[in-house]
Amino acid sequence: MTPLVVTAGTALSAIGPGLAATGQALAARRSGLEPCDFAGVSSGYAGRVAGVEAHALPHALRNFDCRNNRLADMALNLDGFAAHVAEARAFYGPARVAVVMGTSTSGILSAEMAYARRDAASGAMPADFDQEHTQDLFSLPRYVAAALDLGGPVLSVSNACASSSRAFVDAWHFIEAGLCDAAVVGGVDSLCGMTLRGFGALGLIAAGPTRPCDVARDGISVGEAAGFVLLERPGVRGATGLARLLGFGASSDGHHMSSPDPAGRGAIAAMRHALARAGLTAGDIDYINLHGTGSQANDAMEDMAVFSVFGDRVRCSSTKGWTGHTLGASGALEAVMSILALQQGFVPGCLNVGQVDPGFRARVVTENERVGLRHVVSNAFGFGGTNCSLVFGAV
């Protein structure tokens, strides 16, 4: 496939605002997970972003006000990202820059709060609840496009925990088809009662901080985050960029609504297709950022799938011990982390692991390692059997 250049990027999560803070937390092995105390839920740990409650959206966009869009706005103002997009907008024209966002929660917390205030007699929602600009899955990309003054194609992707990884795929197709010249790609998901209680009801919330790949792993820690990149064709504006998007693979195995296919067929297909599109072999990959949620079934499936494609040579780890599972934002957040690993030449070993599951055969790393990286893979596998793998290369 035709590679694209990541000319700018940023991230916001429980480990801090922006690329520098994210990289520093990874290097220092400093987790952002703390005991959960959100929306009346006090079980498990969560990755909560500081300052969201106090953040105000621009006055002209106040009708979009919800926790999810506040996270988005906070991230857009980090690392000079909005300024980078403004330069691209001036070069290409507003109508030639697309917005492709992944989310699974959108602004559902606003709906939960409004539902608690519904009319007791009729059940009607409060008159001040603006579903279109908050809970609606299209709220996020519409907000990002408005905040950045963009007029190109706008798309919302909601493929569970693969949402914002899949957003890279759709953005590539937009650019390749000539619908736009650049794309703001990313994902945002925010804490809400539905996800915290829903995963709890499924028995998937870990009692302590999540510990992906550990023999005694007992579930996930839910987090919230925002991650954005700017994708462009190489050489058009002359920018070197942060990394290159070299390949992607997507599949849908449809095995079960919430359990992964034990044989990992969809995950294997996604990784193999990503390699093929990138024109690379398994031996060309230096690091794999695992989906690695910390649940028994997910981690076992992914280990088997990774070993099937890469054997035991390639270093791999999950970064969810830092941020928790940020659901629809995890693909974008972990793509940014993978790019940081490429740039800084290090592999962030899994946090909170006492002993790697002895049944695992892939090369799981549990301590940070300094190593030159040329190509990395970032995996995201979601409920319903949706799978996506991205390949990034150093510039």
C-alpha positions in Angstrom: 0.0 0.0 0.0 1.0 3.6 -0.3 2.5 4.7 3.0 1.3 7.8 4.8 3.3 10.1 7.1 2.3 10.9 10.7 3.2 14.6 10.6 1.9 15.4 14.1 0.4 13.7 17.1 -0.6 14.0 20.7 -2.1 12.0 23.6 -3.9 12.5 26.9 -4.4 9.8 29.4 -4.2 9.0 33.1 -0.3 9.1 32.9 -0.3 12.8 31.7 -1.0 15.4 29.1 1.0 15.3 25.8 3.8 13.3 24.3 6.5 14.3 26.7 4.5 13.4 29.8 3.5 10.1 28.2 7.0 9.2 27.2 8.3 10.1 30.7 5.7 8.0 32.4 6.5 5.0 30.2 10.2 5.4 30.8 9.8 5.8 34.6 7.2 2.9 34.7 4.8 5.2 36.5 1.2 4.0 36.3 -1.8 6.3 36.2 -4.2 3.7 37.7 -5.8 4.5 41.0 -8.7 3.0 43.0 -11.9 3.7 41.1 -14.2 6.4 42.5 -16.4 7.4 39.6 -20.1 7.5 39.0 -20.8 5.7 42.2 -18.5 2.8 41.3 -15.8 2.0 43.9 -14.6 -1.5 42.7 -11.4 -2.1 40.9 -8.9 0.5 39.6 -9.4 3.1 36.8 -7.3 5.4 34.7 -8.9 8.8 35.2 -7.6 12.0 33.5 -7.1 14.9 35.8 -8.8 18.2 35.2 -11.7 17.1 33.0 -14.4 18.4 35.3 -13.0 21.9 35.4 -12.2 22.2 31.6 -14.5 24.5 29.6 -15.1 24.2 25.8 -14.8 27.3 23.7 -18.0 29.4 24.1 -19.1 28.9 20.5 -19.1 25.2 20.9 -20.7 24.9 24.4 -23.6 22.9 23.0 -21.1 20.0 22.6 -20.2 20.0 26.3 -19.8 16.5 27.7 -16.9 14.6 29.3 -15.9 13.0 26.0 -15.6 16.3 24.1 -13.8 17.9 27.0 -11.2 15.2 26.8 -10.9 15.8 23.0 -10.6 19.5 23.5 -7.9 19.2 26.1 -5.9 16.9 23.8 -6.3 19.1 20.8 -4.5 21.9 22.7 -1.5 19.8 23.5 1.9 19.4 21.6 0.9 22.3 19.2 -1.4 19.8 17.5 -4.1 22.3 16.6 -1.4 24.6 15.1 0.0 21.7 13.0 -3.5 21.1 11.7 -4.0 24.8 11.0 -0.9 24.7 8.8 -2.2 21.7 6.9 -5.6 23.4 6.6 -3.9 26.5 5.1 -1.9 24.4 2.6 -4.7 22.1 1.4 -7.8 24.0 2.2 -10.4 23.2 4.9 -12.4 21.0 2.6 -9.4 18.7 1.9 -8.7 17.7 5.5 -10.9 14.9 6.8 -11.7 14.0 10.4 -12.0 10.3 11.3 -12.6 9.4 14.9 -13.1 6.2 16.9 -15.2 6.1 20.1 -17.4 3.6 21.9 -18.8 5.7 24.8 -19.1 9.1 23.1 -20.9 11.3 25.6 -23.0 8.6 27.3 -22.2 10.0 30.7 -24.3 13.0 29.8 -27.2 10.7 29.0 -26.8 8.8 32.3 -26.9 12.1 34.2 -29.9 13.3 32.2 -31.7 10.0 32.7 -31.3 10.4 36.5 -33.2 13.7 36.1 -36.0 12.4 33.8 -39.6 13.2 34.5 -40.9 10.7 37.1 -44.4 10.7 35.6 -43.7 10.6 31.9 -40.2 9.3 31.7 -39.3 12.2 29.4 -35.7 13.3 29.4 -34.8 16.9 30.7 -35.4 19.6 28.1 -31.8 20.7 28.4 -30.4 17.3 27.4 -28.8 17.7 23.9 -28.4 14.1 22.7 -27.3 15.1 19.2 -24.2 17.1 20.4 -23.3 14.8 23.4 -24.3 11.2 23.4 -24.6 10.7 19.7 -21.7 8.7 18.3 -21.2 11.4 15.7 -20.7 14.1 18.3 -17.0 13.5 18.6 -15.9 13.9 15.0 -18.3 16.8 14.5 -16.7 18.6 17.6 -13.2 18.0 16.4 -14.0 19.3 12.9 -15.6 22.4 14.3 -12.9 23.0 16.8 -10.2 22.8 14.1 -12.3 24.6 11.5 -12.2 21.7 9.0 -14.7 21.1 6.2 -13.6 17.8 4.8 -15.2 14.4 5.1 -16.2 13.5 8.7 -16.6 9.9 10.0 -17.3 8.3 13.3 -16.1 4.7 13.8 -17.5 2.6 16.6 -16.0 -0.9 16.5 -15.7 -1.5 20.2 -12.1 -1.5 21.4 -10.8 -1.5 17.8 -12.6 1.8 17.0 -9.7 4.2 16.7 -7.3 1.7 15.2 -9.9 1.1 12.5 -10.1 4.9 12.1 -6.5 4.8 10.6 -7.8 2.3 8.0 -10.7 4.5 6.9 -8.6 7.6 6.8 -6.1 5.8 4.5 -8.9 4.9 2.2 -10.2 8.5 2.2 -6.8 9.8 1.2 -6.1 7.0 -1.3 -9.5 7.6 -3.0 -8.7 11.3 -3.4 -11.5 12.4 -1.1 -9.0 14.4 0.9 -5.3 15.2 1.1 -4.9 14.8 4.9 -6.8 13.5 7.8 -7.0 14.1 11.5 -7.3 10.6 12.9 -7.8 9.5 16.5 -10.1 8.3 19.3 -11.6 9.5 22.5 -13.4 7.5 25.2 -14.4 8.7 28.7 -15.3 7.1 31.9 -19.0 6.5 32.5 -21.2 4.3 34.6 -22.2 2.0 31.8 -18.7 0.8 31.0 -17.6 0.5 34.6 -20.8 -1.4 35.7 -21.0 -3.3 32.4 -17.5 -4.8 32.6 -18.1 -5.4 36.3 -21.3 -7.4 35.5 -19.3 -9.5 33.0 -16.8 -10.3 35.8 -14.0 -8.6 33.8 -12.8 -5.9 36.3 -9.6 -6.7 38.1 -9.5 -6.3 41.9 -6.2 -4.3 41.7 -4.4 -2.6 38.8 -4.6 -4.7 35.7 -1.6 -7.0 35.0 -1.6 -8.1 31.4 0.2 -11.4 30.6 0.6 -12.3 34.3 -0.2 -15.9 35.3 -2.5 -14.5 37.9 -4.2 -11.8 35.8 -7.8 -11.2 36.8 -9.2 -8.6 34.4 -9.1 -5.1 33.1 -8.9 -1.6 34.6 -11.1 0.8 32.7 -9.4 4.1 31.6 -10.2 7.2 29.6 -8.0 8.9 27.0 -7.8 10.9 23.8 -5.2 10.4 21.1 -4.8 12.2 17.7 -2.5 12.1 14.7 -2.3 14.0 11.5 -1.9 11.8 8.4 -0.7 13.1 5.1 0.9 11.8 1.9 4.7 11.7 2.1 6.7 14.6 0.6 3.8 16.9 -0.2 4.5 19.5 2.4 8.1 18.4 3.0 7.6 17.5 6.6 9.7 14.7 8.0 7.0 13.6 10.4 7.0 11.4 13.5 6.6 8.1 11.8 5.1 6.4 8.8 1.9 4.3 8.6 3.1 1.4 6.5 0.3 -1.1 6.7 -2.9 -2.2 8.3 -5.0 -5.3 8.6 -8.6 -5.6 9.7 -10.9 -8.6 10.2 -14.1 -9.6 11.8 -14.4 -13.2 13.0 -17.8 -12.7 14.8 -16.9 -15.6 17.2 -18.9 -14.2 20.2 -20.2 -10.9 21.4 -17.7 -10.6 24.3 -15.3 -13.5 24.1 -12.4 -13.8 21.7 -12.1 -16.6 19.3 -9.8 -19.1 21.2 -8.1 -20.0 17.9 -7.3 -16.3 17.3 -8.2 -16.7 13.6 -9.3 -13.0 13.2 -6.3 -11.7 15.1 -3.9 -13.8 13.0 -5.6 -12.6 9.8 -5.3 -8.9 10.8 -1.6 -9.2 11.6 -0.8 -11.1 8.4 -2.8 -8.7 6.3 -1.0 -5.7 7.9 2.4 -7.2 7.2 1.4 -8.0 3.6 0.2 -4.4 3.0 3.4 -3.1 4.5 5.5 -5.3 2.3 7.2 -6.7 5.4 7.8 -10.1 6.9 7.5 -11.2 10.5 11.3 -10.9 10.8 11.1 -7.1 10.0 9.0 -6.3 13.1 11.0 -5.2 16.2 8.2 -4.7 18.7 4.5 -5.5 19.1 2.2 -3.3 21.3 -0.3 -6.0 22.4 -4.0 -5.3 22.9 -3.2 -7.1 26.2 -6.2 -6.2 28.3 -5.3 -8.4 31.3 -8.3 -10.7 31.0 -7.6 -14.5 31.0 -9.2 -15.2 27.6 -8.0 -12.1 25.7 -4.3 -12.4 26.6 -4.2 -16.2 26.0 -5.7 -15.8 22.6 -3.4 -12.9 21.6 -0.3 -14.8 22.8 -1.3 -17.8 20.6 -2.0 -15.5 17.6 1.2 -13.5 18.0 3.3 -16.7 18.3 1.6 -18.1 15.2 2.6 -15.1 13.1 5.9 -14.0 14.7 7.2 -16.9 16.8 9.1 -16.1 19.9 11.6 -13.6 18.5 9.7 -10.3 18.6 9.5 -8.3 21.8 5.9 -7.6 22.8 4.1 -6.0 25.7 0.9 -4.3 26.7 0.8 -0.7 27.9 -2.6 -1.0 29.6 -0.9 -1.3 33.0 -0.1 2.4 32.7 -3.4 3.8 31.4 -6.0 1.1 31.9 -8.1 -0.1 28.9 -9.2 3.1 27.3 -11.7 1.1 25.1 -12.5 3.0 21.8 -9.5 5.3 22.4 -7.0 2.6 23.0 -6.1 2.1 19.4 -5.1 5.8 18.9 -3.5 6.1 22.3 -1.4 3.0 21.8 -0.5 4.0 18.2 1.0 7.2 19.7 2.8 5.1 22.3 4.1 2.8 19.6 5.4 5.9 17.7 7.1 7.2 20.8 8.8 3.8 21.2 10.0 4.1 17.6 11.3 7.6 18.2 13.0 7.0 21.5 14.3 3.4 20.9 12.8 1.6 23.8 10.2 -1.2 24.5 8.0 -0.5 27.5 7.7 -3.8 29.4 4.4 -4.8 30.9 3.6 -3.3 34.3 2.4 -5.2 37.4 3.6 -8.6 36.2 5.0 -10.9 38.8 5.3 -13.9 36.6 4.5 -14.2 32.9 1.9 -16.9 32.2 4.1 -20.0 31.7 1.8 -21.2 29.0 2.7 -18.2 26.8 5.1 -18.7 24.0 5.5 -15.2 22.6 8.4 -13.0 23.8 6.6 -11.0 26.5 8.8 -8.2 28.0 8.3 -7.2 31.6 11.0 -4.6 32.0 11.8 -1.6 29.8 14.5 -2.3 27.2 16.6 0.1 25.1 16.7 -1.2 21.6 16.7 0.3 18.1 13.3 -0.1 16.5 12.5 0.2 12.8 9.0 -1.3 12.5 6.4 -1.8 15.2 2.9 -3.4 15.2 0.0 -2.1 17.3 -2.9 -4.5 17.9 -6.5 -3.8 18.9 -9.1 -6.5 19.3 -12.7 -5.6 20.2 -16.0 -7.1 21.4 -17.9 -8.8 18.6 -14.7 -10.2 17.0 -13.5 -7.0 15.4 -9.7 -7.0 14.9 -7.2 -4.4 13.7 -3.4 -4.3 13.4 -1.4 -1.3 12.4 2.3 -1.2 11.2 4.4 1.9 11.8 7.9 2.6 10.6 10.6 5.0 11.6 11.1 8.1 9.4 
